[in-house]
Amino acid sequence: MNIILFGPPGCGKGTQAKKLVSDRGWVQLSTGDMLRAAIASGSELGNRVKAIVDGGSLVPDAIVIELIEERLPEAESAGGAIFDGFPRTVAQAEALDAALEKRGTQVDAVVRLLVDEQELVARMEKRAAEEGRADDNIDAFKVRLKAYQDQTAPLLPFYASQGKLKEVEGMGSMEDVAARIAAALDTK
């Protein structure tokens, strides 16, 4: 099963993806993690990505899609992928559909985590304090949230029209949210 965890920055996609990996054995394909690894490598690509991410902008589609396609065989071997932070645009969604179709598979469900904006800010501030991520400051967060609202939120009707969108309340304990996600995935 291939699923997309969808929602604004700080809504809990990464936390819930890790829970799904633990519970179901699927592979988490986190573009954020992949991009942070590229930055940490100090490579030329990593330095370009760093400048983009630190400014709060979205990394170009071509780079993100290449990173995802490299990991699809691993996900297939595990029985499924959890796309975390991807796709972010309709063009990326179409590219993902095409890449999966070439491999004889598809996106099975899109789980949208619903979290209010005040909670998102509180979560971002806590994560910044705990993890020290350069992209977790209030200014970069506001840019990322605006980019989500302008560029990523239009994916909702894209997936709703395919009958794949499942909305899940993202407020509450990690366990409560995980149980809601499991229920959404296990019902047709």
N, C-alpha and C positions, 0 to 999 in steps of 0.2 A: 504494500500500500504506500502510495506517495501522498504526503500531505504538505500543506503550506500553513505555517503559523503566521498569522497576519495581525498587524496592529501597530500603533505608533511606537516610537522609541520609548523604552522603559516599561512596556506593558507586561513583560514577563515571558516573551517568546523564548529567550535563551534558557531560562529556568525550566519552562515546561518542555522544551525540546530535550533537555538532559533527562527529565523524568520519563519521557517517552522512550528514549534510548535505553534507560534502565529497565523499564517495564516490558518493552516490546522488542528490543534488540535492533531497532532500526538505526540507520546512520543519520546523524545530524549534519546537515550541510548549511553551516552558518557562514554567510558571506562576511559578516563582521569578523569572525574568528580567522577566516582565510585572509582577509585584508590586513588584520593586525599581525598575522604571521608574516605576510609579505613586508610590512613595515619593519618588523623586528629583524628581518633578514638583512636589512640595510642595502638591499639591491637597488638598482636604478628604478625598477618598477615600484619597489617599496617606498622609495623617496618621493616618487610622483604621487603615489596613493596617500602618503602621509600628509602632503600639502593639501590635497583635496579633502581628506577626512577631518583634519584639524580645523579647516575652515567651515566645516559643517555641511559641505556639499556632497552630492551623491557621486560615486565612482562611475565612470562611463560604462555603458552596457557591455561593450566588447570585452573589457577586462573581467567583469563579473561573470559573464556567460562562459568564458574560457575556463575560469576557476571551477564553475559548477560542472561543466561537461567532463572535466578530468576526474571528478569524484563519482560520476554516475555508476560505473561498474562496481565500485565498492558498495553502493547502496543497493544495487540489484542483488548482490550476493547475500546481503543481510535481510532481504525481504521487503525493504522499503526505505524511503528517504523522508526526512523531516526538513523541509526548506524553511530556514529561519533567516529572515531579512532579505529574501528573494522569492519571487520577483518584486520589484519596486515600481515598475512602470508597465503599461500595457505592452510596449515593445518587448520587454523582458519576458512577460507572461507568454506572449506569442512565440518567442524564441525557445522558452522552456517547453511549451507544448510541442513544438517542432522537434526539439532534441529528444524528448521522451517518445514521441510517435516513431521516430527513426529506430528506437530501441524496442518498439512494440508495447509501450506502456503509456501511462498518462498520470495527470494529477487526479487523485481520487476525492480529496476533500480539502477545503480551505477553512481553517478555524480562525475566526476573528475574535481576538480577545478585547473585550470592552472594559476600558479603564478611564476614569475621569481625569481631566487635565491636572488638577491639584495633586492627585495621587502620583501621576507621572513625574511631576517636578520633584516630589518628595523622594520617589524611588531613584531618580537620577542623582539627586544630591547625596543620597546614602551610598549609591554605587561609586560615585566619584570619591567619596571619603574612604571607602573600603578597598577599591581597586586602583585608584589613582590614574584612571584612564583620561588621557588628554582631551578626548572628545566628550567627556562628561562634565562640562561646565555650563552654566546657565545660558550663556550667549550661543555657544555651539548647539546646545539642546534646542533653543528656540528656532534656530535655523533649520535643524533636522526635523522638528515638529512641523514647521511651515512646509518644508519639502515633502514631508509625508502627506500633509493635507492637500497640497497642490498636485503632486505627481503620483502618489501611491494610492490614495483613497479612491481614485477613479477605477481601480481594479475591482472594487466591490461589485458594481454592476456587471463587469466582465465575467466574474465567477458566478454571480447570482444567476445570470442568464444561462449558465451551463448546469445549474442545479447543484453546484458543489459547495456553496457558501453555508457555513454553520456558525452562528454567533453564540459566543460563550461569555458569561459574566467573568471578568478577569479580576474582580475585587475579592479579597478574602485570603485565606491561608493558601500556601502552595498546594497542600493536599486537597483542599476544597476545589480549587481551580482545576487541578489534575483530574479529579473525579468527574467534573463537568465535561472536560475535554474527552475523557474516555467514553462517557455516555453519548456524547455527540458523534464520536467516531464509530461506536458500536451499534448505532441505530441507522437505518437506511432512510 
